Amino acid sequence: MPYISGGGYPNSPVTTVDVGMVHAGCPPSPTLSAMPEDTMRARVSLAVMLPYWGFWESSADGAAFRSDRRDLLHEEVERLESAGVDVGWSGMGVSPEAGADAAEEIRATDAQVLVVAQSMAVPPTHAMAALDRLGDLPVVVWAVQRDRTLGSGFDQSDITTMGATVGTPMLTNLLVRSGRPFELVVGGISEEPAVEKLVRTVGAAAVARSLVSARIARVGRPIDGYACVDVDDEDLKAATGIELIPVDPTEIQTLYQEVSDVAGLEAELVGRYEDVTEDREGRTRSMRLAAAVEELDRARNFDAGAMNCHVAEIRFADEPGVTPCFGIGRETTRGVPWTCAGDVLTAVAMLVAKRLGGAALYHEIEAIDFDTGEVAIANSGEHDLGWCGRGARPRLQPNPWYQSDRITGISAWFELPPGPATLVGFTPHHDEPSGFRLIAAEGEITARSFPDSPTVGGAFRFAGGEPVAEAWRRWALAGANHHSAAAPGSLAAEVGVVARYLRIGFARVS
């Protein structure tokens, strides 16, 4: 279940463009901080409102109808909680005044999404009295019926009790008019696919809410000439609420120098990795750099980060003198995803991928196999142990990309396990009224192995069955740069939900 935090919604339009669950893994690394190991799978907290109108009681067994709706609300709460979410508030909206009171009660809870369960014809002002007072809370409308089929004796009582298709557009009409983002899920309370979709939608809505207050570390500037990974800080904040926080590379160097004991970090490695490192100096420096990045995240309360380490203060300094690949992979595993090369755009994609999928791999699509329809994905040494296959033991190794350096840092290596996967990109885009777009491509990590590939990765096949050249072409045309985030699971629909709540564009490639 995705992790979420508070926030509000910037006010820019959203468009969607069609340009065409989580795999079990190694447990996350233990940490030296107070951050929970499984932060990204924390349960989402909801408020659930069932609007009700006593006007129709005479058509549906009198006062017993109110009791029936109350029972329906209880059933909804039970179904949601059994599916993995917490319901911190539930109640019936029986009038605009009750809706206003409900808003105050909901605001006093830790609810991160409001589900409005429409089951009958109700004046939309009942729910809107709450929604208008909870403008920063994502709303998901559930058009819900208790019964799946219509009986041969279908009459006015059934029209009243099964009237979700009447009550729902009464509310959604006003939401559409106002331009407020919302999602609509339709289905019976006993239908597993509908409940699963509702839970996934709620999770994505919560992720969107968390992003509007996200803080991303920007360590230095991107590699010279890498304009494709950069963005204007104020433009990003204005469109999404996401804040890029400048961090001078000297701060990383200073934090590194303050680390004197890596015994705790070394203890993480024992029994967890197949250790093929030999250079104790490179290993120790990598551990100190990992501790420095963790301290930066803890002290500055960062949600994600982007670092260009190829500078005089980090890789090319006397100390640290190594790349931080292991350390930023460790942070990603801990729930604070990082990217290399100063790629702040893919840091946003990583944050989305991590919070939706529970794991995220920063990577490039390295090459195409036109015969098999696969592409190879790899990176420069980053990892996320949350996507290490069950029973697999990652390897700790000198980073093959930097073996010509004076001192070579370490990196983790394992192959991604076969299963559904989604690539996620994020970019400025001139066609989007908001100026920004999320991109998603579903597919699978295949069973193909690249044992000599230098870093974590594998073979990815785009979904849809079209020639790989065309699928990759549409991926590039959607605006993805040469880096992207990969996550386990089929998540394109959820990425689209995140985009709609953020009021930015969305392009689905496959």
C-alpha positions as CSV (number, residue, x, y, z in Angstrom):
1,M,0.0,0.0,0.0
2,P,1.5,3.3,-1.0
3,Y,2.9,5.8,1.6
4,I,1.2,9.2,1.7
5,S,1.5,12.5,3.4
6,G,-0.5,15.8,3.5
7,G,-0.8,18.4,0.8
8,G,-3.1,20.4,-1.5
9,Y,-3.6,20.8,-5.2
10,P,-2.1,23.3,-7.6
11,N,-4.7,24.8,-10.0
12,S,-3.7,23.8,-13.5
13,P,-5.6,21.9,-16.2
14,V,-4.9,18.2,-16.9
15,T,-4.9,16.3,-20.2
16,T,-4.5,12.6,-21.0
17,V,-2.8,11.4,-24.1
18,D,-2.9,7.9,-25.5
19,V,0.2,7.4,-27.5
20,G,-0.6,4.0,-28.2
21,M,1.0,-6.6,-8.2
22,V,4.1,-6.2,-6.6
23,H,6.6,-9.0,-7.0
24,A,7.7,-10.4,-3.7
25,G,11.4,-9.6,-3.0
26,C,14.3,-9.5,-0.6
27,P,13.5,-7.6,2.6
28,P,14.6,-4.0,2.7
29,S,17.9,-3.3,4.3
30,P,17.8,-2.4,8.0
31,T,18.5,1.2,8.7
32,L,20.3,3.2,11.3
33,S,17.5,5.8,11.4
34,A,14.0,5.7,12.8
35,M,12.5,5.4,9.3
36,P,10.4,2.2,9.0
37,E,11.8,-0.4,6.6
38,D,8.5,-0.7,4.8
39,T,7.5,3.0,4.7
40,M,6.3,2.8,1.1
41,R,3.8,0.1,1.9
42,A,2.1,1.9,4.7
43,R,-1.7,1.6,4.8
44,V,-3.7,4.4,3.5
45,S,-6.2,6.1,5.8
46,L,-9.7,6.9,4.4
47,A,-12.8,8.7,5.3
48,V,-16.0,7.1,3.8
49,M,-19.2,9.1,3.4
50,L,-22.5,7.6,2.3
51,P,-25.0,10.4,1.3
52,Y,-28.6,9.7,2.3
53,W,-31.9,11.4,1.6
54,G,-35.0,10.6,3.8
55,F,-37.3,11.9,1.0
56,W,-37.4,8.4,-0.5
57,E,-38.2,6.5,2.7
58,S,-41.9,6.3,1.7
59,S,-40.9,4.4,-1.4
60,A,-38.5,2.0,0.3
61,D,-40.0,0.5,3.5
62,G,-40.0,3.6,5.6
63,A,-37.5,4.1,8.3
64,A,-36.0,0.6,7.7
65,F,-34.4,2.1,4.5
66,R,-32.3,4.4,6.7
67,S,-31.2,1.4,8.7
68,D,-30.4,-0.5,5.5
69,R,-28.2,2.3,4.2
70,R,-26.4,2.4,7.6
71,D,-25.8,-1.3,7.2
72,L,-24.5,-0.8,3.7
73,L,-22.0,1.8,5.0
74,H,-20.8,-0.7,7.6
75,E,-20.4,-3.3,4.9
76,E,-18.4,-0.9,2.8
77,V,-16.0,-0.1,5.6
78,E,-15.5,-3.8,6.3
79,R,-14.8,-4.5,2.7
80,L,-12.2,-1.7,2.5
81,E,-10.5,-2.6,5.7
82,S,-10.3,-6.2,4.7
83,A,-8.7,-5.1,1.4
84,G,-5.9,-3.3,3.2
85,V,-6.9,0.3,4.0
86,D,-7.7,2.0,7.2
87,V,-11.0,3.8,7.6
88,G,-10.5,6.6,10.1
89,W,-13.9,8.1,9.7
90,S,-17.3,6.9,8.3
91,G,-20.7,8.4,8.3
92,M,-23.9,9.2,6.5
93,G,-24.4,12.6,4.9
94,V,-28.1,13.2,5.5
95,S,-28.1,17.0,4.9
96,P,-25.9,19.9,3.9
97,E,-25.5,20.7,7.6
98,A,-24.5,17.1,8.3
99,G,-22.0,17.3,5.5
100,A,-20.4,20.5,6.9
101,D,-20.1,18.8,10.3
102,A,-18.6,15.8,8.7
103,A,-15.9,17.9,7.1
104,E,-14.8,19.2,10.5
105,E,-14.7,15.6,11.9
106,I,-12.8,14.4,8.9
107,R,-10.3,17.2,9.1
108,A,-9.5,16.2,12.6
109,T,-8.5,12.7,11.5
110,D,-5.5,11.5,9.5
111,A,-7.7,10.7,6.5
112,Q,-5.8,11.1,3.2
113,V,-8.6,10.4,0.8
114,L,-12.3,10.8,0.9
115,V,-14.5,8.0,-0.6
116,V,-18.1,9.1,-1.3
117,A,-20.2,6.0,-1.7
118,Q,-23.2,7.0,-3.9
119,S,-26.0,4.3,-3.5
120,M,-29.2,6.3,-4.2
121,A,-30.6,9.6,-5.5
122,V,-29.4,12.3,-3.1
123,P,-29.1,16.1,-3.6
124,P,-25.5,16.6,-4.3
125,T,-25.4,19.5,-1.8
126,H,-25.2,16.9,1.0
127,A,-21.8,15.7,-0.1
128,M,-20.6,19.0,-1.5
129,A,-21.0,20.7,1.8
130,A,-18.2,18.4,3.0
131,L,-16.2,18.5,-0.2
132,D,-16.1,22.3,-0.4
133,R,-14.6,22.4,3.0
134,L,-12.1,19.7,2.2
135,G,-10.7,21.2,-1.0
136,D,-7.2,19.7,-0.4
137,L,-8.5,16.1,0.1
138,P,-8.6,13.8,-3.0
139,V,-12.1,12.5,-3.6
140,V,-13.0,9.1,-5.1
141,V,-16.7,8.5,-5.9
142,W,-17.9,4.9,-5.6
143,A,-21.1,4.1,-7.4
144,V,-22.1,1.1,-5.4
145,Q,-24.9,-1.4,-5.5
146,R,-25.4,-4.2,-3.0
147,D,-27.1,-6.5,-5.5
148,R,-25.5,-7.4,-8.8
149,T,-28.6,-8.3,-10.8
150,L,-32.1,-6.9,-11.4
151,G,-35.0,-9.2,-10.4
152,S,-38.1,-9.8,-12.5
153,G,-40.1,-7.9,-9.9
154,F,-38.0,-4.7,-10.3
155,D,-40.2,-1.8,-9.0
156,Q,-40.0,1.7,-7.5
157,S,-38.5,0.4,-4.3
158,D,-35.6,-1.2,-6.2
159,I,-35.2,2.1,-8.2
160,T,-34.7,3.8,-4.8
161,T,-32.5,1.2,-3.2
162,M,-30.4,0.5,-6.3
163,G,-30.2,4.1,-7.4
164,A,-26.4,4.6,-7.6
165,T,-26.7,5.4,-11.3
166,V,-29.0,8.3,-10.4
167,G,-27.2,9.7,-7.3
168,T,-23.7,9.4,-8.8
169,P,-24.1,11.8,-11.7
170,M,-25.9,14.2,-9.5
171,L,-22.6,14.6,-7.6
172,T,-20.1,14.1,-10.4
173,N,-21.9,16.8,-12.5
174,L,-20.9,19.4,-9.9
175,L,-17.4,18.0,-9.6
176,V,-17.0,18.2,-13.4
177,R,-18.4,21.7,-13.5
178,S,-16.0,22.9,-10.9
179,G,-12.9,21.2,-12.4
180,R,-12.1,19.4,-9.2
181,P,-10.2,16.2,-9.9
182,F,-11.9,13.0,-8.9
183,E,-12.0,9.3,-9.8
184,L,-15.1,7.2,-10.3
185,V,-15.3,3.5,-9.5
186,V,-18.4,1.5,-10.4
187,G,-19.3,-1.9,-9.0
188,G,-21.1,-4.0,-6.5
189,I,-19.9,-4.2,-2.9
190,S,-19.4,-8.0,-3.3
191,E,-17.4,-7.7,-6.6
192,E,-13.7,-8.3,-5.9
193,P,-12.5,-6.6,-9.1
194,A,-14.4,-3.4,-8.2
195,V,-13.2,-3.4,-4.7
196,E,-9.6,-4.0,-5.8
197,K,-9.9,-1.2,-8.3
198,L,-11.2,1.1,-5.6
199,V,-8.3,0.3,-3.3
200,R,-5.7,0.8,-6.1
201,T,-7.4,4.1,-7.1
202,V,-7.4,5.3,-3.5
203,G,-3.8,4.4,-3.1
204,A,-2.9,6.4,-6.2
205,A,-4.9,9.3,-5.0
206,A,-3.0,9.3,-1.8
207,V,0.3,9.2,-3.6
208,A,-0.8,12.3,-5.6
209,R,-1.6,14.1,-2.4
210,S,1.8,13.2,-1.0
211,L,3.6,14.6,-4.0
212,V,2.3,18.2,-3.7
213,S,4.4,18.6,-0.5
214,A,7.4,16.5,-1.6
215,R,10.9,17.8,-1.1
216,I,13.5,16.6,-3.5
217,A,17.2,17.3,-2.9
218,R,19.1,18.8,-5.9
219,V,22.8,18.1,-5.1
220,G,24.7,20.3,-7.5
221,R,23.6,20.8,-11.1
222,P,23.2,18.2,-13.8
223,I,26.2,17.0,-15.9
224,D,27.2,19.7,-18.3
225,G,25.0,19.5,-21.4
226,Y,22.4,17.3,-19.8
227,A,19.5,19.8,-20.4
228,C,17.2,16.8,-20.9
229,V,17.2,16.0,-17.2
230,D,16.8,19.5,-15.9
231,V,13.8,21.8,-15.2
232,D,13.2,25.2,-13.8
233,D,12.6,24.8,-10.1
234,E,9.8,27.4,-9.9
235,D,8.0,26.0,-12.9
236,L,7.9,22.5,-11.3
237,K,6.7,23.9,-8.0
238,A,4.0,26.0,-9.6
239,A,2.6,23.1,-11.6
240,T,2.9,20.3,-9.0
241,G,3.8,21.6,-5.6
242,I,7.0,19.6,-5.7
243,E,9.9,21.6,-4.3
244,L,13.5,21.2,-5.5
245,I,15.9,22.0,-2.6
246,P,19.4,23.0,-3.7
247,V,22.2,21.2,-1.8
248,D,25.8,22.3,-2.4
249,P,28.1,19.3,-3.1
250,T,30.3,20.5,-0.3
251,E,27.5,19.5,2.1
252,I,27.8,15.9,1.0
253,Q,31.6,16.1,1.5
254,T,31.2,17.6,4.9
255,L,28.7,15.0,6.0
256,Y,31.1,12.3,4.7
257,Q,34.0,13.6,6.7
258,E,31.8,13.6,9.9
259,V,31.2,9.8,9.5
260,S,33.8,8.0,11.6
261,D,32.1,4.6,12.3
262,V,30.5,2.4,9.7
263,A,30.1,-0.7,11.9
264,G,26.4,-0.5,11.8
265,L,26.4,-0.2,8.0
266,E,28.8,-3.1,7.7
267,A,26.5,-5.2,9.9
268,E,23.8,-4.7,7.3
269,L,25.9,-6.5,4.7
270,V,26.6,-9.6,6.7
271,G,24.6,-12.5,5.4
272,R,22.6,-10.2,3.1
273,Y,25.1,-10.0,0.2
274,E,27.4,-12.3,-1.7
275,D,30.5,-10.2,-1.0
276,V,33.1,-10.1,-3.8
277,T,34.7,-6.8,-2.8
278,E,38.4,-6.9,-2.0
279,D,39.4,-3.2,-1.7
280,R,38.6,-2.3,1.9
281,E,39.3,1.4,1.2
282,G,36.7,1.6,-1.6
283,R,34.2,-0.3,0.5
284,T,34.7,1.8,3.6
285,R,34.4,5.1,1.6
286,S,31.2,3.8,0.0
287,M,29.8,3.0,3.4
288,R,30.7,6.5,4.8
289,L,29.1,8.1,1.7
290,A,26.0,6.0,2.2
291,A,25.8,7.2,5.8
292,A,26.3,10.8,4.6
293,V,23.4,10.6,2.2
294,E,21.2,9.0,4.9
295,E,22.0,11.8,7.3
296,L,21.2,14.4,4.6
297,D,17.8,12.8,4.0
298,R,17.1,12.6,7.7
299,A,18.2,16.1,8.6
300,R,16.6,17.8,5.7
301,N,13.4,15.7,5.6
302,F,13.9,14.9,1.9
303,D,11.4,12.6,0.1
304,A,13.8,12.0,-2.9
305,G,17.0,13.2,-4.4
306,A,19.1,13.8,-7.5
307,M,22.8,14.0,-7.4
308,N,25.5,14.7,-9.9
309,C,28.5,13.1,-8.1
310,H,30.9,13.7,-11.0
311,V,32.2,16.9,-9.5
312,A,35.4,18.0,-7.6
313,E,33.7,17.8,-4.2
314,I,32.6,14.1,-4.5
315,R,33.9,11.6,-7.1
316,F,36.9,13.7,-8.1
317,A,37.8,14.8,-4.5
318,D,40.6,13.2,-2.4
319,E,37.7,12.3,-0.2
320,P,35.1,10.8,-0.7
321,G,36.8,10.0,-4.1
322,V,34.2,7.4,-5.0
323,T,30.7,7.4,-6.5
324,P,27.7,7.2,-4.2
325,C,25.9,4.5,-6.2
326,F,25.6,2.0,-3.3
327,G,24.4,4.7,-0.9
328,I,21.7,6.2,-3.2
329,G,20.5,2.6,-3.9
330,R,20.3,2.0,-0.2
331,E,18.3,5.2,0.3
332,T,15.9,4.1,-2.5
333,T,15.5,0.8,-0.7
334,R,14.7,2.7,2.5
335,G,12.0,4.7,0.7
336,V,13.8,7.8,-0.3
337,P,14.5,7.3,-4.1
338,W,17.5,8.9,-5.6
339,T,18.8,9.4,-9.2
340,C,22.2,10.1,-10.7
341,A,23.5,12.7,-13.1
342,G,21.4,15.4,-11.4
343,D,18.3,14.1,-13.1
344,V,15.5,15.9,-11.1
345,L,12.9,14.9,-13.6
346,T,13.4,11.2,-13.1
347,A,13.6,11.8,-9.4
348,V,9.9,12.7,-9.7
349,A,9.2,9.6,-11.7
350,M,11.1,7.5,-9.1
351,L,9.0,9.0,-6.3
352,V,5.8,8.0,-8.2
353,A,7.1,4.6,-9.0
354,K,8.3,3.8,-5.5
355,R,5.2,5.0,-3.8
356,L,2.9,3.1,-6.2
357,G,4.9,-0.1,-6.7
358,G,6.9,-0.4,-3.5
359,A,10.2,-0.6,-5.4
360,A,11.8,1.5,-8.1
361,L,14.8,1.1,-10.3
362,Y,16.5,4.1,-11.8
363,H,17.7,2.9,-15.2
364,E,18.2,3.5,-18.9
365,I,16.9,1.5,-21.8
366,E,20.3,0.4,-23.1
367,A,19.6,-1.4,-26.3
368,I,16.9,-3.3,-28.3
369,D,16.8,-6.9,-29.3
370,F,14.7,-6.7,-32.4
371,D,14.5,-10.5,-32.7
372,T,13.0,-11.2,-29.3
373,G,11.1,-8.0,-28.8
374,E,13.0,-7.2,-25.6
375,V,15.0,-4.2,-24.4
376,A,17.9,-4.3,-22.0
377,I,17.6,-2.1,-18.9
378,A,20.6,-1.3,-16.6
379,N,22.2,1.7,-14.9
380,S,25.4,3.0,-13.4
381,G,25.2,1.1,-10.1
382,E,21.9,2.0,-8.4
383,H,19.5,-0.6,-6.9
384,D,16.4,-1.2,-4.8
385,L,16.5,-4.4,-2.7
386,G,12.7,-4.2,-2.6
387,W,12.8,-5.7,-6.1
388,C,15.3,-8.5,-5.5
389,G,13.7,-11.8,-6.2
390,R,12.5,-14.0,-3.4
391,G,15.4,-16.1,-2.2
392,A,17.9,-14.3,-4.3
393,R,21.1,-13.0,-2.8
394,P,22.4,-9.8,-4.2
395,R,26.1,-9.4,-4.9
396,L,28.2,-6.7,-3.4
397,Q,30.9,-5.8,-6.0
398,P,33.3,-3.1,-7.1
399,N,31.3,-0.9,-9.5
400,P,32.4,-2.0,-13.0
401,W,31.7,1.4,-14.5
402,Y,34.4,3.1,-12.4
403,Q,37.2,0.5,-12.1
404,S,39.6,3.0,-13.8
405,D,39.1,5.5,-10.9
406,R,41.9,5.9,-8.3
407,I,39.6,4.2,-5.8
408,T,36.5,2.2,-6.9
409,G,33.4,2.4,-4.9
410,I,31.0,-0.5,-4.5
411,S,27.6,-1.3,-6.0
412,A,24.9,-4.0,-5.6
413,W,24.1,-6.5,-8.4
414,F,21.1,-8.7,-9.0
415,E,18.8,-9.5,-11.8
416,L,15.2,-8.3,-11.7
417,P,12.8,-11.3,-11.2
418,P,10.4,-12.1,-14.0
419,G,6.9,-10.5,-13.7
420,P,4.8,-7.5,-14.6
421,A,6.5,-4.2,-14.6
422,T,5.9,-0.6,-15.5
423,L,8.3,2.1,-16.8
424,V,7.6,5.6,-15.5
425,G,8.9,8.9,-17.0
426,F,8.2,12.6,-16.2
427,T,8.9,15.6,-18.3
428,P,8.0,19.1,-19.2
429,H,5.8,19.1,-22.3
430,H,4.6,21.9,-24.5
431,D,1.3,20.3,-25.3
432,E,0.2,20.1,-21.7
433,P,-1.7,23.1,-20.2
434,S,0.1,22.4,-17.0
435,G,3.5,22.2,-18.8
436,F,4.2,18.7,-17.4
437,R,3.5,15.1,-18.2
438,L,3.8,11.7,-16.6
439,I,4.5,8.8,-18.9
440,A,3.9,5.1,-18.3
441,A,4.5,1.9,-20.3
442,E,3.4,-1.4,-18.9
443,G,5.1,-4.7,-19.8
444,E,7.1,-7.4,-18.1
445,I,10.5,-8.3,-16.9
446,T,11.2,-11.5,-18.8
447,A,13.1,-14.5,-17.6
448,R,16.1,-13.6,-19.8
449,S,19.4,-13.3,-18.0
450,F,22.3,-10.9,-18.7
451,P,24.9,-12.3,-16.2
452,D,27.6,-10.1,-17.5
453,S,25.6,-6.8,-17.3
454,P,27.5,-4.5,-15.0
455,T,24.5,-3.5,-12.8
456,V,21.0,-4.3,-11.6
457,G,18.7,-4.7,-14.5
458,G,17.2,-7.3,-16.9
459,A,15.1,-7.6,-20.0
460,F,11.8,-5.7,-20.4
461,R,9.1,-6.4,-23.0
462,F,6.5,-3.7,-23.7
463,A,2.9,-4.9,-23.4
464,G,0.6,-5.0,-26.4
465,G,2.4,-7.3,-28.7
466,E,3.5,-4.7,-31.3
467,P,7.0,-4.7,-32.7
468,V,9.5,-3.5,-30.0
469,A,10.8,-0.8,-32.3
470,E,7.4,0.8,-32.5
471,A,6.8,0.5,-28.8
472,W,10.1,2.2,-28.0
473,R,9.5,4.8,-30.7
474,R,6.2,5.8,-29.0
475,W,8.0,5.9,-25.6
476,A,10.5,8.3,-26.9
477,L,7.9,10.4,-28.7
478,A,5.9,10.7,-25.5
479,G,8.8,12.8,-24.1
480,A,10.7,10.4,-21.9
481,N,14.4,11.3,-21.5
482,H,17.1,8.7,-21.5
483,H,16.5,7.8,-17.8
484,S,13.3,6.5,-16.3
485,A,12.0,4.6,-13.3
486,A,10.9,1.0,-13.4
487,A,8.5,-0.5,-10.8
488,P,7.1,-4.0,-10.3
489,G,3.4,-4.4,-11.2
490,S,1.0,-3.2,-13.8
491,L,0.7,0.4,-12.7
492,A,-0.1,2.5,-15.8
493,A,-3.7,3.2,-14.6
494,E,-2.5,4.3,-11.2
495,V,0.1,6.6,-12.8
496,G,-2.7,8.1,-14.8
497,V,-4.7,8.7,-11.6
498,V,-1.7,10.4,-10.0
499,A,-1.4,12.7,-13.0
500,R,-5.1,13.6,-13.0
501,Y,-5.1,14.5,-9.3
502,L,-2.0,16.6,-9.9
503,R,-3.7,18.2,-12.9
504,I,-0.8,17.4,-15.2
505,G,-0.8,15.5,-18.4
506,F,-0.5,11.7,-18.8
507,A,0.7,9.6,-21.8
508,R,0.2,5.8,-21.8
509,V,2.5,4.1,-24.2
510,S,1.5,0.5,-23.5
